[in-house]
Amino acid sequence: MTKKIAVINDLSGFGRCSLTAAISVLSVMGVQACPLPTALLTAQTGYPSYYCDDYTDKMEYYRSEWEKMGQHFDGIYTGFVASEEQIRQIFRFVDTFKKTDTFLLVDPVMGDDGDTYCMYTLSLLSQMKRLVSMSDIITPNLTELCLLTDADYHALAGRRDHRELIQAVQELGQELCRSGPKTVVVTGIHFQDDDGTKQMGNLCIDREGASLSSFPYVGGSYSGTGDLFASCLTAGIARGDSIPSVIETAGTFLELALLDSVREQVPREDGVNYEKYLSLLAKNPNPIKFG
């Protein structure tokens, strides 16, 4: 039977991110995406101009109607949230639909490169910490990891020795694991290896240890790469992949899309040329279970 994932995120007409990314990735990986839009945008917020139709007051209709239908989800995947009220709506959705065989993946979108996004407040951080504590797996970048653990981003990111950096990230991730999620996947870690080659890494952390997956940094920061990665991970878990294997697959997929986008000089806000590489995701490696 096809697995079903409730995807709580915004829908942007341009930018190749959020629900656009999630629906295409989950579908090609053999998983049904059931979108719950938090907002409709003409284009993602990185563009100089866009129109946004906030759907916060519509989210309860989705929850109540899906409850009437008796729907069951194999997973719940949350991405960008624009306000504390949206997180409160997510709490109610999770209370209704998260069963013993339903996993919750939270992408705690709050900032990047040491800066927070415009919607960020301390109250939103407090609610996000609560949501993270209820999750099975989270996918923060370094900035979001530091926000969730009250750590100093600049002290962490400024470490020159990549072994010290990875060890420090692992310790912060395990701190989170002790109070909530079973797995923390820290994305987009920039470092130089022993040969001086710039790398982009994703560190998978649980209470027992950590494993690093990295590939050469190709340059450029593009809209939607975090959404694509989290979507790959969500679909992989749903269809039975091991987390390390799907992280490797997602890394290869994104590396090719990034190389293509740099070569074609795609504007950052347009997102990456990932569509032609979706077929790389349509396979089924090793099983994993939450429970």
Buried (B, 14 or more C-beta within 10 A) or exposed (E): EEBBBBBBBBBBEBBBBBBBBBBBBBBBBBBBBBBBBBBBBBBBBBBEEBEBEBBBEBBEEBBEEBEEEEEEBBBBBBBBBBBBBBBBBBEEBBEBBBEEEBBBBBBBBBBBEBEBBEBBEEEBBEBBBEBBBBBBBBBBBBBBBBBBBEBEBEEBBEBEEBEEBBEBBBEBBBBBBEEBBBBBBBBBBBBBEEEEEEBBBBBBBBEEEBBBBBBEBBEBEBBBBBBBBBBBBBBBBBBBBBBBBBBBBBBBBBBBBBBBBBEEEBEEBBBBBBEEBBEBBEEEBEEBEBE
